Amino acid sequence: MTPVTPDPPYNKPAPYPDNRFKPLTSNCDDMPTFFVDTQAPLDILIDSAIFRIGAVTQVLENLSMRGTVECGSFILSDFALLCAIPLRDGCDVLEAVSQRLRPRTRGVFTA
């Protein structure tokens, strides 16, 4: 049997915007594993955001058409988290798009 060796130390990525890969806000701890490639083509970034936000919107629209839905508070908490994660991811991607579309002015006024 092969002996198990521990993983090498984790090096956190440089803080955004100095780094191409921005950690998603929805990462579950301070060692991010999910990132947005801030240099991906804008149409791909926008499609990614639309997909995530649209999926949650569809679920919520379907739920709103069901009439009364009875469930415990723990189920509502889990459901809220299920919706919040892709919404937050979509917002993170839109923020990366916004950063790319804003003019980069470093002390210089551009009209």
N, C-alpha and C positions, 0 to 999 in steps of 0.2 A: 504494500500500500504506500502511495506517495505521501510524504509528510505535508501538512498544510502550513503554508507560510502566510503571515499577515500581509495585508495590503500596504503599499508604501504610504508615507504620510501624504495627506491631502493638501494640495496647494490651491487656495481659493483664487478664482480668476480676478484680474484687476478690476477695479470698480468701473462701472459704466459711466461715461461714454468712451473711456480709453480702451475698452475691449470690444471686439466685434460681437461677442456673444453675451447678451444681457440675460441674467437669470430671471425666470418667471417669478412673479410675486407669490404664486400658489405653491412654490416649493415648500415642503413640509418642515424643513429645518434650516439651519444656517449653512449647510453644505449642499448648495443647489445641484440638481441633476438634470433639470429641464431648463432650456435656454431658447431665446429668440436670436436668430442670425440677423442682426441689424443691417447687414449688407446684402441680404437676399433681394431679388428683384421686387420692386414695390407691388406689382400685381400679385405676386405670390404671397407677400405679407398680408395684403388686403383680403385675398381669398381665404387665407388662414383665419383671419379675424372674423370674417363673415360666416365661415363654417361654424366656428365655436359659438358665436353669439346667436346665430340662426338656429342651432341645435337646441339651445336653452329656450329660445323664444318659442319654438315649435312645441316643446314639452309643456311649457307654461300655458300656451294657447289651448292645447288639447285638454289640460287639466281644468282650465277655466270653463270649458264647455260641458263638463261632466255633471254640473249641478253641485250637490253637497258631497263632500269627501270627508269622511270621518276617520281620524287616525290619532295616535298618541303623539305627545309633544316630542318624544325621541325620534319618531319617524319624520316629523316636520323638520327637526334639526338636521337629520341626515339628508333630507331632500333639499334643504336650503344650501347645505355644503355641496351637494351634487350639482346644483345650479351655479353656485358662486365660483367654483373652480374654473369652468370653461369661460364664464363671463370675465373673470379677472384675467385669464390668459388672453382673451380677445382684446381687452383693454390694454394689456402690456404690448401686444403686437401693434395696436393702433398708435400707442405712444412712440414706438420705434419708427413707424411711418411718419408721424408728426415731426419727430426729430430730423428725419431726412428731408422733409419738405420745407422746413423753416430755413430761411437764409442764414448762413453761418457768418455772423458779424462779430469780429473780435476787436471791438473798439473802433470800428469803421462804420460810418453811416452809409447805407445804400438805399437808394430810392427806387 
